[in-house]
Amino acid sequence: MRRLFYFAGQALSSIRGSLGISALTAATIAAALLVSGFYAMALQNLENLALVWGRTATLAAYLDDSLPQSEWEETRAAVAGLPPVAKATLVLPAEALARFAARGPEARALVADVSADLLPAAIEVDLRAGFADLAVVERLAKELAALFGVSSVDYGQQEFERLRALLEVLRYGGLGAGILLLLATAFIVSNTIRLTVYARKDEIGILRLVGATRWFVRVPFLMEGAVWGLAGGGLAAATMWLAHLSFAARLSVAIAAVVGGLNVSLFDPTVAALVLGAGFGLGVLGSAFAVGRFLDVEEA
Amino acid sequence: MIQFFHVYKSFGVEQQALTDVTLEIAKGEFVFLTGPSGAGKSTLMRMIFCAERPSRGQILVNGRNVGRLPGAAVPFLRRQMGVVFQDFKLLPRKSIEDNVGIALEIADVPAREIRRRTYAVLKEVGLAHKLHQMPPRLSGGEQQRVAIARALVNEPQVLLADEPTGNLDAERSKEIMSLLFHANARGTTVVVATHDRALIEAYGKRNIHLEAGRVITS
């Protein structure tokens, strides 16, 4: 225990003795982690966007022209009976034409000579709140399309596909990018720490000469690395928190016109804990590698 | 205490630092290691405390073959030795007390004992009143005395001094040599590498003379 206090004392005294370099190292770690942290938050927000989209999605099942009008209500009832469906509304061709015309003068002019008979009848579907999920929307669309009398289903497939493709890229591509980002971060952090260790390589040499084991030399540096890492991780988490307080609400308002109901978040306690943990790990590992190189040099 | 058997040391293909060195230094002996610059004095010293390994041959220190010592055992060998360098090799950001006490801290000596022994050895070298000063504030002679105090605080069996007076004037050199003789008088084997002939002639101790990596006289 006494030795542990000794090492901690050495680490703190070293940090006090080189506050500038320590601050630079912590800032480097913070900057690197901030990129990863915001990346994680971007992914989380897009996942939420998919959820919100699913929640607000309206499906429209178009009825086949050959389906007699007497069976439309029966089909609507079948749709309404499906578990995720909160409400199924039959939209008659004349009503659909009137809705289109109501969009504006240009739309009205466009359908001025169009007969309502040319449009198919449709069933509009609202989902239950508990089923607000992109996957459920897709599954339901398939079920609807398979129903007798339904010719096609529209649920904004194109937008969904784009969002899903983006999420796939971010999830799986993000895994690769995340690994690369982590390696790049580890490289930058290790090099920054190596500079600070290099400044003390004579000290390491002297300690080895008077009989210090590798661990005796290494432990204070590891503790120093842990402090830098935690400080950097803390700084990154704090920056995310501040960004959340300053911009999240404004961003939510700004995108409300495109996607209503999405609360943009730039801070998450789990992500913050991961950032802090990653900072600790990077600081300790960066120090271990950096000191290791000089210990090897000093080894006879 | 220290035995070299047909020791060779080369750095790369062309640079032969030591050639067929065979010598023996007895326990409690005081020996000068002399020769011109590049004769191999420092290399020979560094091999004793395992900073260099022999290319060929055997080196025994206190009966242990240091050439074959595993890396993890080297620190424990060094704790039985004191080493003094021309450039003092003090930790500039630590006080005099910490510089000397570090050798004991490494050996896991209790804190109170570290304080007691550090004070005693600093008193012996005449620097007890500068316990809390930092090395850069001391003169060259004082810094070398701190280095000697650090080398002696572990009560080593062997004290190696590589050009310990190289940076000092005649008066300070005499003080340093006096401390080394004092350690030797208490039973420590002392090896001093120097190219200062005046020093060797003044003290009349055994002289191992090296030239171009070979022992000329021992």
Interface residues (C-beta under 8 A of the other chain):
Chain A: R2 R3 Y6 S13 S14 G17 D202 E203 G205 I206 L207 R208 L209 V210 G211 A212 T213 F216 E299 A300
Chain B: R46 F49 C50 A51 E52 R53 G71 A72 V74 P75 F76 L77 R78 R79 V83 K89 L90 L91 R93 I102 A103 E105 I106 A107 D108 P110 A111 R150 N154
